[in-house]
Amino acid sequence: MATRLTGPLKREVSIGKADYMLTISPEGLKLVPKGKRNGLELAWAALVSGDAAMAVALRAYVGLPAVSTGARAKPPVAKRKA
């Protein structure tokens, strides 16, 4: 039997060369660069409903990184016909 999540759990995660704090709570997930206050938040309801996948796809289409690293990805360049 699994243990019910009643309070937040915090864990440190390394992604590439950057360190992040992951907080798992009954409300959802929060991923924040270590030493910062603001980061990405994802509610459980958005994850289950598919809104999270739609947000990731929209960010990819616009050319933004899936996880904020401080640097913006370049948008795709359209090829011109000769």
N, C-alpha and C positions, 0 to 999 in steps of 0.2 A: 504494500500500500504506500502511496506517495504522501509526502508531508505537504499540507496546505501552506501556501505562501501568505503570511499575515503581515509581514513587515518587509522593509527594503533589504536587499542583499547587495553589497558592493564588492566588486572584484576589479583588479587591475588587468588590463589587456594590452599587449603590444601588437600593433598593426604596422607592418613595415618597420620603420625606425622610430615611430611615434608611440608614446604611451597614452592610454585612455583609461578612464574610470567607467565601468559599466555598472549601472544600478538597475536591478530587477526588482520591481515592486508589484503589488496587486493591481496598480493602475496601468503599468506597461514597462517599457524599457527606456533607459536614458543613457546615451553614450556621449561623454564629454572629454575633450583633451585634458590630460592631467594638469592640474594647477589652474584650470579655468572653471567658469561657472555655467556658461552657456554651451549647449551642444545639441545633438539630435534627440528628439523624443518620439516615441512610437507607442500609441495606446494599443492595448490588446484587441480592442474592438476593430481598429483600423487594420490590424494584421489579419484578423479572421475574415473581415469583410472583403479584403482584396484592395482596399484603398492604399495600403502601403506599397503594394506592387505597382499600382498605377502611379504613385508619386515617384518611385524609382525610375519607371519608364519615362515619365515626363522630364525628370532631371537629366536623364541620359539624352533625351531628344533635344533639350535646350543646350546641352553641352556642359552642364554643371557636374562636378564630381559627386558620387554617391555619398561620400563622407567628406565633410569639410576639412581640407588640409591646409587652408590658408592660401592656396594657389588655385586660380580658376583654370579649368580645362578650356582649351580653345574649341570653339564651335566647329562642326564639320564644314569643310569648304566645298561648295557646289562646283562641279566641273562645267566649264562653258563649252558649247558646241562651236566648232570652227566654221 
